[in-house]
Amino acid sequence: MNTIVIQNCKNFINKILSFMNKSKIKKLEELETGLETITNDFILNMMKIYLENLDKEIKADKKWRKENGIVVERNNDKREIVTKSGLLTYYRTYYCDKKKGTYIYLVDEALGIKPYDRVSTAVAADMVEYSSDNSYAKSSKYAACGIVSRQTVMNKTRKVNEEKLKIETKGPKRKVQVLHIDADEDHVALQDGKNAIVPLITIYEGTKRIAKRGECINPHHIHGFGQDLEETWLKVANYIYDRYDIDYLKRIYIHGDGALWIKTGQEWLPKSKMVLDKYHLNKALLEATAGQWQYRKAIYSSIYEGDLPRFCKLVDELKHNVQSPKKRKRINQFKNYIKNNWEAITIYKQDGVDGSCTEGHISHVLSSRFSSRPMGWSKKGLKAIADIRIYCQNGGKITPNHFTKAKQQYNIKLETIKKAKEVFSKTTYEKLNNIPVFNMGKKTPISTILKGIQRSGYAI
């Protein structure tokens, strides 16, 4: 086995040299793809050697197997699994546990490879993270070369441990005087033909200009799908208390369309005031004055100047000029909407509060994945992707640790693992002296690097 490791190293070095020493000038993309292919083949071969040698040592430990009632059922069973370096193929031993009456591949158990997994947890993590922005089919193509199905990608998203999808606050609490909260909701089509409402709350420290565009400062997103309203606002409150110095904070502005669930946020957050989102205000104004555009400017002016009597007078005139009961009802609704949110409107002038980014957050964070294209979601799938997407939007990265690990049924002896690793630990630089490239007279950049490895005593 030690010879196989050396031979694999030799083949890798020779392939690199052969690729680099060709007279033809290579483009940058040729260097990238060529060297990546050679390196991936080398990694796959090393993993195969490691796995099969561990399997050999487990099989050789007859005393341990006898104590545990484990006997060989079958030899050389083939297994294929997609890794980040490509398709790994190896052979292992199938065992029968006489005490439990079960069958198992001990080498798979030792390395945490589940029986029906077609991809490694590292590849699964890449697929899951990519699926937060893209379809399951594209995620499979990106992370696993399209080898696995959309169903497999979907299943992996649902196996992510929800408790680990939390961004921990680090460092001292931030000191800011003003915080802004944008609250809105997206309507997502479900597979049963109904719509699901996905609330989104974004906490940020104001905006800054970058060229012609505005950008929120330190945004943090929280979605409320699949949980109670109180639970959602509790998460918001906890984040603010953990992240910011509440004593230094002077004001929290909650921007929204005036819905009751948004106004509830004031009960959870100290020093908070409601601000009616200008997008929804202007939308309501356009709908109410449809067909009578000449009133728009005057009504708009009365609202933003905080002149309620003038606003009521103008709206009554607007309603008097229409005959349709439907239009009169719409105008009445508009009047009540403005009056019910009057304090949230006058705050524009009183506190000098600028507009919010509610629709931008909904579009960028939710709609671009859930509702901008015709698709139907299950509630379970929607919850899983919403959790993952929000986590990634907040700066998180999906890793193999996000998956719940199965508890090992068998503990392989440390002596057995040590023996399996000896095939690599014995591959010292002395063994590498026989590789021709180290002893050739011609000096090239690649030979200089390789000789450095040899002389430093590193094991490949």
CORMO-V246298 format. One record per pair of residues at least 24 apart in sequence whose C-alpha atoms are under 7 Angstrom apart, sorted by the first residue. I is the first residue (numbers start at 1). GAP is how many residues later the second one is. Records with the same first field share a line. If there is no record, write none. Layout:
I = GAP + GAP
This chain:
1 = 422
2 = 421 + 425
10 = 425
12 = 30
40 = 45 + 46
43 = 42
44 = 41 + 44
48 = 41 + 42
52 = 38 + 39 + 40
53 = 367
54 = 53 + 363 + 366
55 = 37 + 38 + 52
57 = 359 + 362 + 363
58 = 358
69 = 28 + 29 + 30
70 = 25 + 26 + 27 + 28
71 = 24 + 25 + 26
72 = 24
81 = 37 + 38 + 39
82 = 36 + 37 + 38 + 62
83 = 36 + 37 + 40
84 = 38 + 39
109 = 299
110 = 302
121 = 279
122 = 277 + 278
124 = 32
125 = 273 + 274 + 275
127 = 26
128 = 25 + 28 + 29
129 = 269
132 = 253 + 256 + 257
133 = 236
157 = 227 + 228
158 = 226
159 = 244
160 = 242 + 243 + 244
161 = 241 + 242 + 243
164 = 238
165 = 226
166 = 225
167 = 229
169 = 73 + 74
173 = 70 + 71 + 72
174 = 69 + 70 + 71
175 = 69 + 70 + 73
176 = 72 + 73
177 = 71 + 72 + 73 + 74
178 = 27 + 71 + 72 + 73 + 74
179 = 25 + 26 + 27 + 72 + 73 + 74
180 = 24 + 25 + 26 + 72 + 73 + 74
181 = 72 + 73 + 74
182 = 72 + 73 + 74 + 174 + 175 + 176
183 = 72 + 73 + 79 + 175
184 = 72 + 174
185 = 177
186 = 176 + 180 + 181
188 = 182 + 183
189 = 182 + 186 + 187 + 188
190 = 186 + 187 + 188
191 = 185 + 186 + 187
198 = 25 + 26 + 27
199 = 24 + 25 + 26
200 = 24
220 = 174
221 = 169 + 173
222 = 168
225 = 158
226 = 157
233 = 32 + 35
237 = 31 + 32
255 = 101
258 = 83
274 = 70
275 = 69 + 70 + 72
276 = 65 + 68 + 69
277 = 78 + 79
278 = 77
284 = 50
288 = 42 + 43 + 46
306 = 40
427 = 32
428 = 29 + 31
429 = 25 + 28 + 29 + 30
